[in-house]
Amino acid sequence: MADVFSGSEIVEIGIGIEKNGRDFYSILSESTKDIKVQEAFRFLADEEEKHIKVFQEILEKAQELNGQGLVSDDYFAYMNALAREYVFTKENTGKAIANVIKTDKEAVGKAIGFEKESIIFYEGIRKIVSDANKKIIDYLIEQENTHLGQLRQMNGLI
């Protein structure tokens, strides 16, 4: 199997997802004319920046994040499949996608999809981190759910 990731690499992928999200929201905040949408995207870009720091702290604290004794090989295969399939795991994807979006409605729709995919990925990461870090991941998932709700509400207003 090509591109098999360790637990720490999967958390690093989480960092990449957040970087792509930050870039995506930053570009959208600069390209929209609607002040409310602009403020919302700026807020979400700042939130993604905070999440990057959280994942970096998890990596710094972790002695070994390889999942030994925590999850099965099948689970790591599942996480690897998610990592390969999730579009925001590829570097600079956030910028590329944001640069081709034509309307605020389209931007919010894409953002909703990305937030949903992030939640699924982070729920998977939760199973490979230490118990102490599970609370941190739970917090991130809660924030992503909040962002999802904000985006859905914004979608109804555009």
Secondary structure as UniProt FT lines:
FT   HELIX           7..31
FT   HELIX           35..61
FT   TURN            68..70
FT   HELIX           73..85
FT   HELIX           87..89
FT   TURN            91..92
FT   HELIX           93..100
FT   HELIX           104..126
FT   TURN            127..128
FT   HELIX           131..157
//
